[in-house]
């Protein structure tokens, strides 16, 4: 299989700050999760992939082409940036349509494709409203719509699930799966491991601008299995919830802290915990009002991995 | 599609995409207030003050010292600077830059949208001032009006283009552009001697002072200066425009715009 992304000793600095250190990686077609803690270099890598930046050193090819300023490549590429920026004076539909027109589509065809893309991201009812009135999740989906509207071979999406509610998150994950079924490759970045895990089995882990691990989720999980994930839960009756959670075999510890409504759970299998939690909490009737999955402890996992 | 055919097409699309937003922007709305200053001053000078100034005097002094030397550069900088700088500040530049279009078209399209708004404001300002002074005693000749309005529009082109280029090159371009227009230019343009030739104002003034119309020569501000002919100054201003366009297009094509997430 030909790699869609080939990076060799890729480096990019912002003044004295290292965005990407020395990254050598190959990414095959399909859905790939680019995972790493905040500041790992994911966004820099993606900006290099789409030609927003040029490498300071090393080589990078995307679909066999050098990306910076490569107009032929941009026809095959869709980019959903992380930054929450749109042309505020436009409607969602016009935003996507006008960007399509830059790709050479006629007005009528661009409009048809824009409507299709907005429908695909679930914004058909809002597409004729100005984007300045959109919620954060709608703005995220509009960014996604412009990335997929022209039927690219490769979609690069930087933290595309951030700001989405659970339903929109599920729709977006389904959208990515649908794109992959249509033969489009997708690279999505996230700092939340289980988020990517629900989408793909192929992952690239980067940390401090370097490749840390690459392979299937199972391989990566095996690497980090000895490191527990932590979840903070706010509940009306945390003791009752703790009793209900303790029998789960992947629970390592449960701590009741100074805050009478908070408990902290350490688990060896965060995915299993996520799957089981809602049911357990409902049966225990503990009145859960807050839940914070500390997959930001991914940072700790990475620190653990690099020793 | 080749660059030659793609550049004008994409420039036109970018121009259309941004024209309405540019016209309704805060920059343009503040520009509208600024553009109202010359007609207002002309009205005050001719009616409210009761000084009995002749129309031609008011038109020429306000035209040169306010419209051409202050309003045109100020509006040019305010509207021109945003061509690329607004896109990078709003972090939207990613979208056009990841489309199969020449990057230069983003610069050109956005600058042209600003230019259309700018020229509309300058024309309204100059025409308003002319309309008021033409109704006064001893009105300016139509030649003088045409000469000044043409120079003002050309000033708009040059200052906005210069500001747009500065906005592409520097992060805090507005301060630099304003510094250039109001410190460097004003000083050079108004001190006698050959240093005037380092300012755009010298060539803009040459456009109409160098013409056959003798009215301009009667202004004290011009009496100690030697001006180029209209054709020579036009040639130099055209060359400056072309150079600025090339610098802007090449820079935007090669430069990496680092956006915060």
Interface residues (C-beta under 8 A of the other chain):
Chain A: X14 X43 X50 X51 X52 X53 X54 X68 X69 X71 X72 X74 X75 X77 X79 X81 X82 X83 X85 X86 X87 X89 X98 X99 X101 X102 X103 X104 X146 X158
Chain B: X1 X6 X10 X13 X14 X17 X20 X21 X24 X90 X91 X92 X94 X95 X96 X97 X98 X99 X100 X101 X102 X103 X253 X256 X257 X258 X259 X260 X261
